[in-house]
Structure formats: structure tokens, C-alpha cells
Amino acid sequence: MRILKGKQFKKLRLQLELTQAQMASWFGVSDQTIARWEKGYPLSGSAAILAWLLYDEQINSNKNAIS
């Protein structure tokens, strides 16, 4: 499993049209933690897995929408 970089995590949040507070609610963390992750602090554990799955799903759905 790959770990998302900060820019990828922010791109995911923006593509999902979520605020940092809304994303924080999904992950069960504070909005400050979301801000840190977007700045490049590493995600770990289940948060890293969930982020990667969301990112992968979002990328694949965008590819399918284009074709």
C-alpha cells in the first residue's frame, strides 16, 4: 500500500467537495489534523488505509467518467 502525500490528500478532499472539518469527521480526527496531513505530516494506521482507498476509488471513477 502506498501512502498519500499531502498534496494528494488535499486534492482528494477538494474533489470530494469537503471542508477540512467534514473530512475530519469522516476520519474521526480534528480539522487541525487534516490540515497537518495536507501539509505533509504522515498518515498512519487505519487513516492511511482509508485515505488510500478513497483516493484510489476517486481516481478510478474519474478515469471511467472520461472514457
HUHUPE-V292734 format. One record per residue. PHI is phi in radians with two decimals (* if undefined). Layout:
phi=(PHI	PHI)
This chain:
phi=(*	-1.54	-1.81	-1.22	-1.47	-0.96	-1.13	-1.16	-1.13	-1.14	-1.03	-1.04	-1.05	-1.19	-1.15	-1.39	0.99	-1.99	-1.39	-1.08	-1.14	-1.15	-1.11	-1.04	-1.10	-1.06	-1.60	1.24	-2.28	-1.43	-1.16	-1.14	-1.15	-1.05	-1.04	-1.10	-1.06	-1.17	-1.49	2.00	-1.13	-1.25	-1.45	-2.47	1.03	-1.15	-1.10	-1.15	-1.17	-1.06	-1.06	-1.12	-1.10	-1.09	-1.09	-1.08	-1.11	-1.13	-1.11	-1.15	-1.20	-1.17	-1.14	-1.19	-1.22	-1.35	-1.44)
